[in-house]
Amino acid sequence: MKMISLEQELKGNAYPGRGIVIGRSADGTKAVTAYFIMGRSENSRNRVFVEDGEGIRTQAFDPSKLVDPSLIIYAPVRVLGNKTIVTNGDQTDTIYEGMDKQLTFEQSLRCREFEPDAPNYTPRISGVMHIENEGYNYAMSILKSNNGNPDACNRYTFAYQNCVAGEGHFIHTYMGDGNPLPSFEGEPKLVSIPDDIDGFTNMLWESLNEDNKVSLFVRYISIADGTYETRIVNKNK
């Protein structure tokens, strides 16, 4: 697979929706993830990321304007021991609870489908990072309708072992803007992962569409000892 420019990919898509990046820093020492949310409606844009224990959650920026919390208020990131779970919905909790009961990532998601937001049927995208004995692997998943048919759910899991330094993968919900919104197609895109968390955070934030971007989370985790650095950027301040 050809490596693409994540910066150009984001700048060329006014509405990728929600996106997950997972990979390994160029020097090989850090497990890296990023998660961003975007919004077209006032309800979707009325959000911020806040820290919640070792993870984060979404929160209404102006509670008085919150209309329907069902698909916009959730914990995108949770940590279970040496596993970091990142998703675009409340399936974070489903994966956490399943893996806590010794189910696999894929098994944990068997009870979930795409979001019930007709006519978009937004895909549920998820990732899990596993660091153990100075080794690192990760997996990504997408649950999507069958070409807009809500009677069928297509399930795809992509697992990456012995992650290569400087490489990562990017998956997002929409191919672009539209009505209905077109679901992501294909396997996660190969992108480069730099060593500099601040540079990476700034590049991502500046590359997202100014009107539609809402919040961004970036974390670099030491593969040697599990310590981590986190950056959160919110448009609403």
C-alpha positions as a printed Julia matrix, in Angstrom:
237×3 Matrix{Float64}:
   0.0     0.0    0.0
   1.27    3.45  -0.9
   1.77    5.85   2.0
  -0.34    8.99   1.67
   0.09   12.45   3.17
  -2.28   12.67   6.11
  -2.11   16.45   5.89
  -3.21   16.48   2.25
  -5.82   13.8    2.87
  -7.48   15.93   5.55
  -7.17   19.19   3.65
  -8.76   17.55   0.62
 -11.85   16.33   2.49
 -14.12   19.0    3.99
 -16.01   16.4    6.02
 -14.21   13.15   6.93
 -16.49   13.09   9.99
 -14.76   11.36  12.88
 -11.3     9.87  12.44
  -8.85    7.57  14.21
  -5.11    7.39  13.58
  -3.0     4.68  15.21
   0.68    3.94  14.62
   4.23    4.07  15.9
   6.52    7.08  16.16
   9.41    7.4   13.73
  11.99    6.61  16.42
  10.06    3.48  17.36
   9.69    4.34  21.04
   6.07    5.52  21.17
   2.66    4.05  20.41
   0.64    6.88  18.9
  -3.05    7.57  18.49
  -5.2    10.52  17.48
  -8.96   10.95  17.4
 -10.92   13.88  16.02
 -14.59   14.81  15.77
 -16.33   17.14  13.35
 -19.88   18.41  13.12
 -22.35   19.97  10.7
 -25.27   20.55  13.07
 -25.32   22.92  16.04
 -25.81   19.91  18.33
 -22.72   18.14  16.97
 -20.6    21.28  17.12
 -21.62   22.0   20.72
 -18.98   19.69  22.2
 -15.56   19.57  23.82
 -13.2    16.79  24.87
 -12.45   16.59  28.59
 -10.12   14.24  30.45
 -11.81   11.4   32.31
  -9.37    9.29  34.32
  -6.85    7.87  31.85
  -9.27    8.43  28.98
 -11.47   11.23  27.68
 -15.17   11.89  27.16
 -17.21   14.31  25.12
 -19.17   16.97  26.94
 -21.64   19.64  25.86
 -19.9    23.0   25.67
 -23.2    24.8   26.33
 -25.51   22.38  28.18
 -28.54   24.59  27.43
 -28.12   23.89  23.7
 -27.81   20.1   24.02
 -30.69   18.52  22.06
 -30.02   14.78  21.71
 -27.04   13.32  23.6
 -27.48    9.74  22.33
 -24.85    9.71  19.57
 -22.65   12.64  20.56
 -21.94   12.2   24.29
 -19.65    9.22  24.96
 -16.15    8.2   26.05
 -13.97    8.02  22.91
 -10.9     6.8   24.84
 -10.63    4.34  27.73
  -7.65    2.43  29.13
  -7.89   -1.2   30.25
  -4.55   -2.25  31.77
  -2.05   -2.25  28.92
  -4.75   -1.66  26.28
  -5.92    1.73  25.01
  -9.32    1.73  23.3
 -10.29    4.51  20.87
 -13.68    4.71  19.12
 -16.21    7.1   17.64
 -19.09    6.12  19.96
 -20.3     4.32  23.04
 -18.87    1.07  21.68
 -15.76    2.11  23.62
 -17.61    0.8   26.67
 -18.69   -2.36  24.8
 -15.08   -3.16  23.89
 -13.83   -2.32  27.39
 -16.39   -4.59  29.05
 -15.89   -7.38  26.52
 -12.1    -7.41  26.73
 -12.34   -7.21  30.52
 -14.21  -10.54  30.26
 -11.45  -12.01  28.05
 -13.31  -11.55  24.76
 -11.26  -10.44  21.77
 -11.62   -7.0   20.2
 -13.6    -8.52  17.33
 -15.81  -10.63  19.58
 -16.6    -7.65  21.78
 -18.03   -5.78  18.79
 -20.25   -8.62  17.58
 -23.23   -7.18  19.45
 -22.88   -3.74  17.82
 -23.7    -2.32  14.4
 -23.44    1.02  12.59
 -25.19    4.02  14.14
 -29.01    4.23  13.78
 -28.89    7.68  12.18
 -30.8     7.1    8.92
 -30.16    7.85   6.13
 -26.41    8.11   6.9
 -26.02    4.93   8.98
 -22.7     6.29  10.19
 -20.04    3.56  10.51
 -18.73    2.69  13.94
 -14.94    2.9   13.79
 -12.8     1.51  16.62
  -9.2     0.81  17.51
  -7.3    -0.94  20.28
  -3.59   -0.58  21.1
  -1.81   -3.31  23.06
   1.57   -2.76  24.66
   3.24   -5.66  26.47
   6.85   -6.62  27.26
   8.08   -3.71  25.1
   6.07   -5.11  22.18
   3.27   -3.22  20.46
   0.41   -4.18  18.17
  -2.92   -2.67  17.3
  -6.17   -3.42  15.52
  -8.84   -1.3   13.85
 -12.47   -2.07  13.04
 -15.3    -0.63  10.99
 -18.95   -1.69  11.2
 -20.96   -0.28   8.3
 -24.23   -0.71   6.47
 -24.18   -2.71   3.25
 -23.98    0.19   0.78
 -26.64    2.1    2.68
 -28.85   -0.94   3.3
 -29.52   -1.04   7.06
 -30.73   -4.65   6.94
 -27.12   -5.87   6.61
 -24.03   -4.96   8.64
 -20.58   -5.43   7.1
 -17.82   -6.03   9.66
 -14.13   -5.48   8.94
 -11.2    -5.91  11.33
  -7.61   -5.01  10.48
  -4.8    -6.19  12.77
  -1.24   -4.83  12.71
   1.55   -6.78  14.45
   5.2    -5.79  14.89
   4.27   -2.22  14.01
   6.86   -0.48  11.85
   8.43    2.73  13.2
   7.1     5.82  11.47
   4.01    4.11  10.1
   0.38    4.29  11.09
  -3.13    3.84   9.75
  -6.02    6.26   9.37
  -9.71    5.35   9.27
 -12.65    7.75   9.29
 -16.42    7.71   8.94
 -17.16    9.52   5.67
 -15.59    9.71   2.23
 -16.69   13.36   2.09
 -19.68   15.62   2.51
 -23.03   14.66   1.02
 -26.63   13.75   1.73
 -26.67   11.01   2.73
 -23.07   11.04   3.89
 -21.03    8.39   2.01
 -19.45    5.81   4.34
 -15.7     5.15   4.43
 -14.56    2.56   1.88
 -11.57    0.23   1.79
  -8.92   -0.57   4.38
  -7.31    1.98   6.71
  -4.95    4.34   4.89
  -1.18    4.11   5.43
   0.22    7.36   6.86
   3.46    8.53   8.45
   3.8     9.1   12.21
   6.39   11.65  13.41
   8.18   11.78  16.77
   6.95   15.25  17.74
   3.57   15.16  19.5
   3.08   18.92  19.29
   3.98   19.07  15.62
   1.65   16.15  14.87
  -1.19   17.73  16.88
  -0.78   21.08  15.14
  -0.66   19.49  11.7
  -3.86   17.54  12.32
  -5.76   20.47  13.77
  -4.7    22.92  11.06
  -5.54   20.4    8.32
  -9.14   19.84   9.46
 -11.84   21.98   7.85
 -12.18   25.19   9.86
 -15.98   25.27   9.8
 -16.55   21.62  10.68
 -13.79   20.68  13.12
 -14.79   20.37  16.79
 -12.17   18.58  18.91
  -8.9    16.64  18.67
  -7.15   14.19  21.02
  -3.55   12.98  20.54
  -1.6    10.59  22.77
   1.99    9.29  22.62
   2.59    6.24  24.85
   6.04    4.97  25.79
   6.37    1.36  24.64
   9.08    0.84  27.27
   7.1     1.79  30.38
   3.55    2.84  29.4
   3.86    6.47  30.45
   2.13    8.87  28.09
   1.7    12.44  26.93
  -1.7    13.77  25.84
  -2.84   16.79  23.86
  -6.45   17.97  23.63
  -7.58   20.78  21.32
 -11.14   22.12  21.43
 -12.6    24.7   19.05
 -15.07   25.76  21.76
 -13.24   27.56  24.56
